[in-house]
Amino acid sequence: MSKEKILNKLSDAVVAGKPDLAKEGAKEALAEKMDALDAINNGLVKGMSIVGDKYAARQVYLPQVLMSAHTMYAGLDILLPAIPKTALASMKKCATAVVEGDVHDIGKNIVKTMLTASGFDVNDLGKDVPIQTIIDTAKNQKLDAIALSTLMTPTMDGMKAAVDGLIENGYRKNVKVCIGGAPTSPAFAKEIGADHRDSNAQDCAAWLKEVF
């Protein structure tokens, strides 16, 4: 099968939300000795970008985005192990987390997907994440960025605590901090010392691509 056909297959699989097709395309890419990063960026990521644009334009909805994300990760599971370590080392490292006290993680999951699709190496810390875990992970894993989210007003203080903790451990100057979620605002981001308030997942990914 030609390289172009395999890339189109990967992209189409993500857009259609067909994980089995993505796995099939990923295996074909490796069988044809295609560069794994090429297959990811010009196949899976291209498809996810199309879905992201459609979501931003309200042409598709959340369930479809999540299905496409699941499909992209099905292909990534096969292709990521084939990427040379040198190429992985050059990727910017990010973490995503829903702060302690909040278990709403759909927004965070979309941010994780969009960051992965934008070429970041993403460590998803999950939901209801202790603030100290966020602080320690940033320094121990030498992260370039952290994206924090919450949908609840009472847990917004955790975002400030995370920024304060990064200042205290001396790592704040090395990491970009993004925040998002309905109760947050650009003014709140400024107030707590975060770098950016993300209006949505695409905004988060676009801003981080810009600053890096």
N, C-alpha and C positions, 0 to 999 in steps of 0.2 A: 504493500500500500504506500502511496506517495506521502511525503511529509505534509503537504498541504491538506490532504484528505484526513490525515490523523489529527492535525491541529483543529480542523473544522469539526471533526467528530467530538473532540474534547470540549470545544466551545459550545457546540450544539447540545451536548449532553447536560452541561451546566444550565444553559438557558431553559431547557426542557425539564430539568430536575430529574434526570435519569441516572442514578448512581452506578448501576450495572454497566451502562454504556460508557461512563467515565472510566471505570476500572478497565474495561475492555480496551478503550483507546490508550490508556496509560501503559498497559502491557504491550500493546502494539508499538507504541513509541519506543519503549526500551528494546523490544525485539528488533526494531529497525535501527538500533543504536543511535537514536536521536538524543541530542543534549537534553537532559532532564529539565534544566532551567528554562530552556526554549519551549519545551512542551507545557511547562507550568505557565509561563508568562504569556505565550502566544496561543495557548489553548484554553486551559482552565481559567486563568485570570481574565483573559479576554471575554470569556463567557460571563464571568461574575461581574465584570465591568458593565456589560450590556444590561444585566439584571439590575445592577445598582442604578444605572441611568433611568431604567424603566420605573424603578421604585421611586426615585426622586421625582419623576414626572407623573407619578400616581397611575401608571399604566399596569403595574402589577402590585400585589399586596403582600403583607408580611408572611403568610403561609408559603407563598411561592418563593420568596427570598430565602426563607429558612430551608426549603427543599433544595434550592439551588446551592446553598451553602453546604448542606449535607453532601450533595453530589460533588462539589469541588473538593471537599475533604476526603471523599472516597478515592478520588484520583490522586490527591496529594499523598495519601498513605502509601501509594505504590511508587510515586516519583521522587518524593523527598529523600528516601534512603540512597537514591542514585546520584544525588548532587554531591560533587566533590567538596571535601571539608573546607578547602580554601575559599570556595564560592560562598559557603554558608557563613564563614567568618566575616565576610565583608557586609553581611546584611545587618541593618540596624535592629537592635533588640528592644522590644516593647512588652509591657505587661498590661493586661486588662483585668479589672476587678470591680465588683459591686461592693461598696463599703459595708462594714459591719452593721448588722441590724436590718439590712434590706435583702430580700431574696428574689427581687424582680430582675431577671437577667436576660430578657429578650433583647433589649437595647444593647446591652454589653456584648451579646452573642453576635449581633450584626456588626458592631464595631470591630470585634475580633476578625470576622470574615472580611470586612473591607480593608483592614490593615494587612491581613495575610495576602489579599488580592493585590495590595499595593507594594508587595515585596518586602514587608517587614517580617522578622522572626518573632512570632507572638507567643508569649507564655500566658495562658489564660488561668488566672488565679481563682476564678469562680465567683460565687455570690457569698454574701455575709462574711466577707474576708476581714479578719482582725487587722487593725491599723498597723500593728507592729510587724505583721507578716508583709504588708505592702512596703513598709520602710526597709525592712531587712532584705527583702528580695531585690529591691532597686540597687542596693549597694553590693550585695553578694554576687548578683548576676551581672553587675555592671550594665544596667539597662540604660538605653538612650531616651526612652519615653515611657510614661505610665498614663493610661486612660482610665479614669475613675468615674463610676456612675452611681446614681441613686435616684429613685422615684419618690422618695419620702423626705419631707422636710426635717423630721427629727434626726435623720442620719447624715444630714449635710455637714454637721460639725466634724464628722469623721474625715471629711475631705481636708478641712483645715488642720486637723491633727496629723494627717499624713504629710502635708507640706511642712508643718512645723517640725515633725520628726526627721524629715530629710535635711532640714536646715541644721538640726541638732547633731545629726551624725556626719555632717560635712559633705553629703553627696548631692545636695540640692542643685548646685551649680552644674552638675554633670547630666542632669535629667530634665527633660521637658515634661510638665504635668498638665494633662488635659482633663477637664471635667465635663460631664454631661448629665442630662436627665431633666425632666420637666420643672422641678423647683429651682434649678440652678439658673444663673444668668451671667452675662459678661461682667456685670458689676460685682457679683459675688465672687467670680473667679479672681478679679482684681483685688478684692478685699482680703481673700485668703492667701494671695500670692501665687496662684496658679498661672500658667502661661496662656491658657486658652480655654474658652468655653465652647464646646462643640454643640452646634444646633442639631446635628444629626450625624450618623455614621460616616457618610460621604464627606461631610465637612471636617470631621476629625482626621480622616485619612488624607484628604487634600491638604490640610494645614501642616500636618507632619511631613508630608512629601516636600512641601514648600520649604520648611525650615531645615530639612536635612538635604 
